[in-house]
Amino acid sequence: MERLRFTFDAGHPATTTMVPRIVGVVASGNLEVLIEPAPQDPACVIEIDTAAQGFAEIWRAVMADFFERHRLGGVRISINDAGATPAIVALRLDQAVEEFTRAR
């Protein structure tokens, strides 16, 4: 198991009305994403636990692309990965943001 952590600054702050959301399922070849507000930290912090070791640069590229699309700040994202492809990672992240930012 490998643990990775990425921090991105200068995002748009999450609102206090946003509540934690989980999308996906940790199973063979998939992952789950938890996204939650973190008002004490203005950054977007992403922590990844992955069974696939040695792919830190690919993870970094996928997370940087995600941040460029969504520019979130004041959030914490936790990913539990069981070997998902970069396309599935991007899909789950986009789903998590959609759920997280949906007006209630």
Backbone as CSV, one residue per row, in Angstrom:
resi,resn,N_x,N_y,N_z,CA_x,CA_y,CA_z,C_x,C_y,C_z
1,MET,0.855,-1.180,0.000,0.000,0.000,0.000,0.890,1.228,0.000
2,GLU,0.552,2.174,-0.849,1.289,3.431,-0.927,0.353,4.581,-0.576
3,ARG,0.875,5.544,0.173,0.097,6.733,0.534,0.733,7.942,-0.128
4,LEU,-0.111,8.693,-0.849,0.336,9.905,-1.533,-0.460,11.088,-1.020
5,ARG,0.157,12.252,-1.058,-0.528,13.474,-0.620,-0.154,14.609,-1.562
6,PHE,-1.171,15.309,-2.054,-0.969,16.447,-2.942,-1.737,17.632,-2.379
7,THR,-1.141,18.809,-2.465,-1.773,20.031,-1.991,-1.754,21.057,-3.119
8,PHE,-2.922,21.657,-3.359,-3.055,22.675,-4.404,-3.618,23.938,-3.759
9,ASP,-2.983,25.059,-4.036,-3.395,26.346,-3.470,-4.127,27.187,-4.511
10,ALA,-4.751,28.260,-4.032,-5.418,29.268,-4.864,-6.702,28.763,-5.503
11,GLY,-7.390,27.871,-4.793,-8.695,27.421,-5.275,-9.812,28.290,-4.718
12,HIS,-11.012,28.106,-5.244,-12.195,28.816,-4.756,-12.690,28.124,-3.489
13,PRO,-12.877,28.869,-2.400,-13.261,28.246,-1.132,-14.615,27.537,-1.208
14,ALA,-14.664,26.383,-0.577,-15.937,25.664,-0.447,-16.843,26.464,0.484
15,THR,-18.132,26.365,0.276,-19.065,27.068,1.150,-19.359,26.223,2.379
16,THR,-19.832,26.867,3.408,-20.122,26.161,4.651,-21.345,25.259,4.533
17,THR,-22.127,25.406,3.473,-23.313,24.556,3.307,-22.982,23.217,2.653
18,MET,-21.775,23.064,2.148,-21.386,21.814,1.511,-21.142,20.755,2.575
19,VAL,-21.618,19.551,2.302,-21.462,18.451,3.254,-20.642,17.338,2.604
20,PRO,-19.978,16.506,3.417,-19.161,15.428,2.863,-19.963,14.510,1.944
21,ARG,-19.295,14.010,0.923,-19.901,13.087,-0.037,-18.916,11.965,-0.342
22,ILE,-19.457,10.768,-0.552,-18.658,9.614,-0.961,-19.227,9.087,-2.262
23,VAL,-18.344,8.808,-3.219,-18.758,8.181,-4.474,-17.807,7.031,-4.767
24,GLY,-18.311,6.053,-5.518,-17.504,4.907,-5.912,-17.484,3.823,-4.857
25,VAL,-16.853,2.735,-5.226,-16.744,1.556,-4.357,-15.331,1.009,-4.467
26,VAL,-14.729,0.694,-3.326,-13.413,0.072,-3.356,-13.636,-1.403,-3.652
27,ALA,-13.279,-1.792,-4.835,-13.387,-3.182,-5.266,-12.300,-3.401,-6.308
28,SER,-12.233,-4.562,-6.837,-11.212,-4.882,-7.814,-11.232,-3.877,-8.963
29,GLY,-10.165,-3.111,-9.102,-10.032,-2.169,-10.203,-10.836,-0.896,-10.074
30,ASN,-11.266,-0.530,-8.880,-12.047,0.686,-8.722,-11.555,1.462,-7.516
31,LEU,-12.279,2.508,-7.142,-11.880,3.317,-6.004,-13.072,4.053,-5.426
32,GLU,-12.875,4.570,-4.220,-13.889,5.432,-3.607,-13.245,6.761,-3.311
33,VAL,-14.073,7.808,-3.414,-13.625,9.175,-3.176,-14.515,9.801,-2.113
34,LEU,-13.900,10.332,-1.076,-14.590,11.115,-0.052,-14.131,12.547,-0.222
35,ILE,-15.082,13.455,-0.368,-14.764,14.879,-0.456,-15.512,15.590,0.662
36,GLU,-14.802,16.445,1.383,-15.404,17.123,2.531,-14.836,18.523,2.687
37,PRO,-15.639,19.415,3.258,-15.131,20.768,3.494,-14.037,20.743,4.565
38,ALA,-13.056,21.609,4.404,-11.974,21.764,5.374,-11.703,23.261,5.526
39,PRO,-12.649,23.973,6.148,-12.542,25.439,6.199,-11.303,25.948,6.932
40,GLN,-10.671,25.125,7.746,-9.471,25.546,8.468,-8.244,25.616,7.555
41,ASP,-8.338,25.037,6.345,-7.213,25.034,5.405,-7.712,25.536,4.052
42,PRO,-7.165,26.630,3.531,-7.655,27.176,2.260,-7.266,26.350,1.032
43,ALA,-6.415,25.366,1.204,-5.929,24.567,0.081,-6.888,23.423,-0.252
44,CYS,-6.629,22.793,-1.366,-7.271,21.531,-1.746,-6.237,20.454,-1.429
45,VAL,-6.524,19.637,-0.429,-5.603,18.590,-0.007,-6.179,17.244,-0.440
46,ILE,-5.372,16.481,-1.164,-5.804,15.182,-1.669,-4.869,14.116,-1.114
47,GLU,-5.453,13.147,-0.402,-4.687,12.028,0.128,-5.168,10.752,-0.540
48,ILE,-4.217,9.953,-0.978,-4.527,8.747,-1.737,-3.874,7.553,-1.065
49,ASP,-4.661,6.519,-0.827,-4.151,5.216,-0.426,-4.386,4.295,-1.613
50,THR,-3.302,3.758,-2.159,-3.422,2.940,-3.365,-2.669,1.624,-3.237
51,ALA,-3.240,0.595,-3.810,-2.603,-0.712,-3.842,-1.544,-0.778,-4.937
52,ALA,-1.615,0.118,-5.907,-0.679,0.140,-7.036,0.494,1.048,-6.700
53,GLN,1.629,0.464,-6.406,2.799,1.249,-6.015,3.618,1.669,-7.226
54,GLY,4.285,2.827,-7.110,5.195,3.287,-8.137,4.562,4.170,-9.205
55,PHE,3.354,4.670,-8.967,2.661,5.481,-9.957,2.438,6.921,-9.484
56,ALA,3.299,7.410,-8.609,3.115,8.742,-8.028,3.055,9.837,-9.084
57,GLU,3.877,9.759,-10.120,3.876,10.814,-11.146,2.577,10.802,-11.959
58,ILE,2.024,9.636,-12.203,0.733,9.559,-12.902,-0.355,10.136,-12.007
59,TRP,-0.352,9.770,-10.730,-1.320,10.343,-9.794,-1.192,11.861,-9.755
60,ARG,0.048,12.353,-9.708,0.269,13.810,-9.653,-0.343,14.483,-10.881
61,ALA,-0.164,13.904,-12.056,-0.709,14.475,-13.290,-2.234,14.463,-13.279
62,VAL,-2.836,13.375,-12.832,-4.303,13.280,-12.780,-4.872,14.277,-11.769
63,MET,-4.212,14.420,-10.614,-4.689,15.360,-9.594,-4.518,16.806,-10.061
64,ALA,-3.416,17.112,-10.736,-3.210,18.471,-11.256,-4.266,18.810,-12.304
65,ASP,-4.592,17.855,-13.164,-5.639,18.064,-14.164,-6.992,18.289,-13.482
66,PHE,-7.290,17.494,-12.472,-8.526,17.657,-11.708,-8.602,19.058,-11.111
67,PHE,-7.512,19.509,-10.470,-7.521,20.822,-9.832,-7.686,21.939,-10.864
68,GLU,-7.077,21.810,-12.004,-7.230,22.829,-13.048,-8.684,22.919,-13.524
69,ARG,-9.392,21.806,-13.560,-10.794,21.815,-13.994,-11.723,22.381,-12.927
70,HIS,-11.444,22.127,-11.656,-12.406,22.461,-10.601,-11.963,23.569,-9.652
71,ARG,-10.689,23.801,-9.480,-10.149,24.901,-8.667,-10.816,25.022,-7.303
72,LEU,-10.945,23.920,-6.595,-11.553,23.938,-5.267,-10.531,24.315,-4.208
73,GLY,-10.974,25.024,-3.196,-10.152,25.345,-2.045,-10.933,25.044,-0.778
74,GLY,-10.235,24.857,0.318,-10.904,24.560,1.583,-11.591,23.205,1.578
75,VAL,-10.985,22.249,0.864,-11.547,20.899,0.806,-10.455,19.872,1.057
76,ARG,-10.912,18.744,1.526,-10.042,17.583,1.727,-10.655,16.444,0.933
77,ILE,-9.843,15.788,0.130,-10.299,14.667,-0.679,-9.479,13.445,-0.284
78,SER,-10.177,12.372,0.053,-9.524,11.112,0.402,-9.909,10.074,-0.637
79,ILE,-8.912,9.405,-1.181,-9.142,8.395,-2.206,-8.601,7.064,-1.713
80,ASN,-9.448,6.037,-1.762,-9.031,4.669,-1.487,-9.086,3.921,-2.816
81,ASP,-7.913,3.523,-3.307,-7.796,2.977,-4.650,-7.446,1.498,-4.620
82,ALA,-8.100,0.748,-5.516,-7.792,-0.672,-5.684,-7.304,-0.939,-7.100
83,GLY,-6.595,0.029,-7.692,-6.007,-0.163,-9.005,-6.797,0.427,-10.153
84,ALA,-7.549,1.493,-9.903,-8.345,2.139,-10.953,-7.443,2.795,-11.991
85,THR,-7.932,2.850,-13.214,-7.201,3.530,-14.286,-7.348,5.044,-14.117
86,PRO,-6.460,5.828,-14.718,-6.594,7.291,-14.620,-7.954,7.812,-15.087
87,ALA,-8.538,7.206,-16.102,-9.859,7.657,-16.581,-10.930,7.439,-15.518
88,ILE,-10.881,6.327,-14.813,-11.855,6.060,-13.744,-11.620,7.003,-12.579
89,VAL,-10.368,7.277,-12.257,-10.056,8.235,-11.188,-10.674,9.591,-11.520
90,ALA,-10.461,10.072,-12.732,-11.008,11.374,-13.144,-12.530,11.360,-13.085
91,LEU,-13.149,10.284,-13.542,-14.607,10.161,-13.505,-15.134,10.226,-12.077
92,ARG,-14.545,9.478,-11.172,-14.997,9.470,-9.774,-14.786,10.837,-9.119
93,LEU,-13.671,11.486,-9.404,-13.447,12.822,-8.853,-14.497,13.804,-9.356
94,ASP,-14.798,13.754,-10.638,-15.824,14.636,-11.188,-17.187,14.348,-10.558
95,GLN,-17.506,13.069,-10.346,-18.764,12.713,-9.691,-18.807,13.242,-8.266
96,ALA,-17.696,13.135,-7.555,-17.643,13.617,-6.174,-17.871,15.121,-6.113
97,VAL,-17.225,15.864,-7.002,-17.402,17.320,-7.024,-18.844,17.672,-7.367
98,GLU,-19.428,16.979,-8.310,-20.822,17.250,-8.676,-21.750,17.048,-7.479
99,GLU,-21.567,15.955,-6.755,-22.372,15.714,-5.554,-22.115,16.755,-4.466
100,PHE,-20.851,17.093,-4.287,-20.420,18.011,-3.240,-20.946,19.419,-3.460
101,THR,-20.969,19.857,-4.706,-21.354,21.235,-5.010,-22.826,21.391,-5.372
102,ARG,-23.535,20.300,-5.469,-24.971,20.374,-5.814,-25.723,21.125,-4.718
103,ALA,-26.528,22.073,-5.126,-27.311,22.867,-4.164,-28.332,21.972,-3.467
104,ARG,-28.469,22.162,-2.216,-29.416,21.366,-1.413,-30.626,22.196,-1.095
